[in-house]
């Protein structure tokens, strides 16, 4: 009698532990940021009276995600600007008032000229498992930007 209770108790404990592990794995997959390479709609230089901005408009975000996170990173020594884009399938705290990211972003990355030093930068994005250059950004001493689009294979008219 004691052996049967012990066996059923062990089976229940193992089943509970397995369900907790599976549930934890599912929550991890749903709430983890995943790398995403969206299509870029346009890249423009916006001129203001003080300085310029590089405006990168993304086409959309994955329809299965609740939140799109995008930013850029400048490496002045290497002369690169990396466009980072990730998505979160389920962001349970994204609708709270204290959240710093909106649930529906405006899909635009703005890079002010003040963040750069004069020189030439390769603008890159993560595409098909590697960082790919999509163009060259040059800044002069007066913080004016000039954008040169790189023609990608398959994009020719």
N, C-alpha and C positions, 0 to 999 in steps of 0.2 A: 504494500500500500504506500509506504513512504517512498519507494523507488519510483512509482508512477507519478506521484505529485512532483517529485524532484525532476523527472524527465519533462513533464509538461511545463513546469516552471522554467526550466532551461530553454525549452523551445520558445516560450513566450518572450523571455529575455533576449534571446538571439534574434527573434523576429522584430522586436522593438528596436534593438540596436541597428539592425539592417535598415529598417524604415527611417530611423533618424539619420543614418548616413546617406541614404538615397535622397531624402528630403533636403538635407544640408547641401548635397551636391547640386540638386536642382536649383536651390536658392542661389548658390554661388554662380552657376552658369547664367541665371537670369539677371543678377545684379552686378556682374563683373563688366567693366568697360572692355569692349572688343574693338580692335583696330578696323577702320573702315576707310575705303578710298572712294569717295563720291566723285561724280563727274563735276567738273568746274564749268560753270556757265560762262562767266567772263572774268577777266582780270584787267582793271583800269587803274590809272593814276589820277587821283582827284587832287586838283591844285587849289590851295587856299592862299590867302594873303600872307600867312606866316610860313607855312611849309606844305609839303605834299603828303598824301596818304596812298598806299597801295591797297586797293580794294579787291578782294577775292570773293566772288559770289559763287556759292555752291549750288548745284542744281536741286538737290533734294536730300532727304535722309531716308534710311531704310524704313519701309512701312511697318515692319515688325518691331521697331524700337520705340520706346517711349521718350527717350532723351538722346540728343546728339550733342556731343562735346567737341568743340573745335578750338584750336589755338595755333600759335606759331612759335618757333624757337629760332633765335638768331645765334649763329656761331661766327663771331667776328674774326677769329683766327683762321678758320677754314673758309670763310667767305660764303657761308650757306644760310639759307632761310628755309626751314622745314615746316611744312603745313601739316599739323597733327589733326586727325579726325578720328574720333571713336564714338561708338554708340553703346547704349545700355538698353537691354531688352525691357527690363522692368526696374524702374527707379521709384521705390515706394515713398521716398521722402521728397520727390521733386516738386510736389504741389504745395508744400508747406510754405508759409510766409517767409520763414528764415532761409529758405533755399536760395543759393546764389546763382543758380542756372534755371532759366525758363524751360518749361516743358516743350514749348514749340519755339525753337530759335528762329532768327531771321536769316540764317544761312549765309552770313557775311563775315569774313575775316578782314579786319583793318590793321594795317601795319604802318604806324606813323614814322616819318622820316627821322624824328628825334631819337628813335630807338637804334638807329644805324649810324655807322661812321662813314665818311666819304670813301667810296670805293665801289667795287663790283661784287655782287652776290649772285650765287646760283640759287634759284628758287626751286625747291624739290617737294615732291609728294610721294607717299608710299603707294606703289602701284605694282600689282602682281608679284608681291613678295620681296620687293627691293625699292630703295629710294631712287627716284627717277627725276632728272632735271626737266622742268617744264618751261624754263626761261631764265633770262638774266635781268637783274635789277641793278641799275647804276645810280649812284648818288654823288652829286657834286658838292663843292664846299658851301654852297648857299642852301643846302638841304632840299634841292630839287631832284626829283626822281625821274628816271627814264626806264620804261619797261620794254623788253624785247622778248616776244613770244618765241619759243622753240617749237618748230613744226615736228610733231611726233609721227612716226611711221603709221600710215593708215589714215592720217588726218588731212592728207593733201587733197585738194579739190579735183 
